[in-house]
Amino acid sequence: MLLDAEQRQDDWFRDIVFDVCVCGSGPAGITLARKLAAKGWTVGLFESGDLELKIDSQELSEGPNVGLDYFTLDSVRLRKLGGTSGHWTGVTHPFETYDFDTLPHHPLSGWPIARTDIDPFADEAARILDLGAWEPVADMFEGASGRLKPISFRSSTPITRFGEKYHEELKSSKIRTYLNATLVDLELDPSLGSVSSLIFRSYESDKPFTVRAKHVALCLGAVENARFLLNANRQISAGIGNQHDLVGRYFSEHPVFQVGSIVLRSVPRHGPVLHYIPSRDMMLKEQCLNFVLSIPSTVEATHKRWIREAVCTAGVTQRLVQSIIGRPFQCYDQNVWVGFEQSLNRDSRVMLSNKADRFGQRRAVLDWRFNELDFHTMRTSFIEFGRQLAASDLGRARMVDWLQAEKPQPPGIDKDVVGSFHNMCTTRMSENPREGVVDRDCRVHGLQNLYIGGSSVFATGSYAHPTFTIVQLALRLAEHLDGKLRS
Ligand SMILES: Cc1cc2nc3c(=O)[nH]c(=O)nc-3n(C[C@H](O)[C@H](O)[C@H](O)COP(=O)(O)OP(=O)(O)OC[C@H]3O[C@@H](n4cnc5c(N)ncnc54)[C@H](O)[C@@H]3O)c2cc1C
């Protein structure tokens, strides 16, 4: 049933103790709630937004960027039923098996779970996300790509907007879905070891309302999961789950930059875009992290532009072409982008501002940062591609100038793509509470009944788009909670 918290009666929550209270109705929250309800549990799904986007709710996500140039925080997530799936692009790829492993050159890396722990949920996740067929894999090196592996993606078709897809189902479901219900606090029991109740606010009333549940799952998105826990400091001054000062740290994106351009001897025969990732051996040998290089197919217009430029400049460009290809004016150019896995950086983080929103919650501040390993991954990806291009004599490559600098200054959002709108790792999963916020079951270390869903629990970020893994993890969390509730 779909209910509006604005219309609530005083007795709505008096006699209910939900088996699980799920907060946030994006891909993580809706998947978790549906799966638990299908197993017969009493589920409350609480969403801060409404059916459609409203200024009142969206405005709660505003907050400044104080680090690298990044998209405004209220533009990277949506507060409405279905969450940010309301404007995701629908591209997916599972994490690679080795994304879960420890890399010696990447401190803290390694998940406490393996891909085999989430593989059993892959087919169901694909159905939930309406994934179509894999795009054909294209390879300009025709099998001789060496340490680079060509890959393709699988897209949600038509793009799954969780709010639209599940609206009717939620209306008639046993799940009690409450719109306009913003979680603002948690009450912990006197031992501070478990959550005893949740406190919400709606927009039109000044009066908070309290809900009880046996288990609680925060699925608020990676920025808001961290922001909420940091704000929940009434009983624990550092914030819930933040005993080791880790909540909000290690904020990761899949940064995307143009790393260089290439000239090719002939028009490539591949499809619209080529994608290459590194082999695990290459990552180990070059001490870089995972990445995906993307090379759009050269089009006729580009060909003409290149010729025109080569003729007109008659200087550097023409000499470059002649020297490396030997056949001026008969080559084709293209830019190359890399999206990559960021290294875990304590200083890249979500923090709290001194400014509060209408509910008194301090706003999020994002300090997004790179370190040398990130620049190294970017450079290595392109150098390897250039090497392969030369080895196969298909063409030559040139890295962008800024990346060659000793202290690179990445271009801002007015000049390049910069990020993928993928926010990750702010409540990362770890075996050891000193290295992360949740354990292998997505349970907040030290709290018996508080769980987190979404990409904030990613221990590391891979190159792969996050939502497929988010849905797999939500299904796994539902299995875990089902087991808990049965025991
Ligand atoms: C432009 C764009 C393109 C993208 N493209 C892709 C793509 O191609 N592939 C891919 O894998 N990913 C993509 N993503 C990322 C994808 O949208 C997210 O990974 C996904 O939506 C995260 O799901 P979630 O459920 O964890 O969080 P969200 O979808 O952000 O949902 C969180 C929910 O929690 C609610 N909420 C927040 N705070 C509170 C509170 N205090 N109380 C109650 N409710 C609250 C919000 O209103 C929201 O409904 C894209 C994102 C954007 C912005």
The ligand as an ORCA input file, in Angstrom:
! r2SCAN-3c Opt
* xyz 0 1
  C      22.734     10.960    -14.606
  C      23.025      9.631    -13.972
  C      23.323      8.540    -14.789
  C      23.604      7.301    -14.202
  N      23.849      6.240    -15.020
  C      24.131      5.031    -14.490
  C      24.382      3.912    -15.328
  O      24.341      3.997    -16.549
  N      24.667      2.724    -14.728
  C      24.706      2.577    -13.378
  O      24.970      1.470    -12.885
  N      24.446      3.626    -12.557
  C      24.162      4.836    -13.080
  N      23.888      5.902    -12.258
  C      23.941      5.692    -10.796
  C      22.624      5.089    -10.278
  O      21.577      6.001    -10.481
  C      22.790      4.766     -8.814
  O      23.830      3.809     -8.690
  C      21.557      4.180     -8.149
  O      20.420      4.964     -8.348
  C      21.815      4.060     -6.654
  O      20.730      3.402     -6.065
  P      20.415      3.571     -4.501
  O      19.133      2.894     -4.247
  O      21.604      3.145     -3.728
  O      20.318      5.155     -4.277
  P      19.308      6.215     -4.898
  O      18.826      5.767     -6.219
  O      19.981      7.533     -4.832
  O      18.067      6.189     -3.912
  C      18.144      6.694     -2.603
  C      16.748      7.030     -2.126
  O      16.806      7.399     -0.755
  C      15.952      8.507     -0.537
  N      16.419      9.215      0.653
  C      17.558      9.932      0.788
  N      17.643     10.398      2.042
  C      16.553      9.968      2.704
  C      16.093     10.092      4.050
  N      16.793     10.768      4.978
  N      14.919      9.486      4.408
  C      14.207      8.764      3.501
  N      14.605      8.621      2.218
  C      15.764      9.204      1.831
  C      16.071      9.313     -1.812
  O      14.973     10.179     -1.963
  C      16.114      8.209     -2.866
  O      14.831      7.858     -3.293
  C      23.602      7.146    -12.796
  C      23.280      8.251    -11.982
  C      22.997      9.477    -12.569
  C      22.668     10.637    -11.686
*
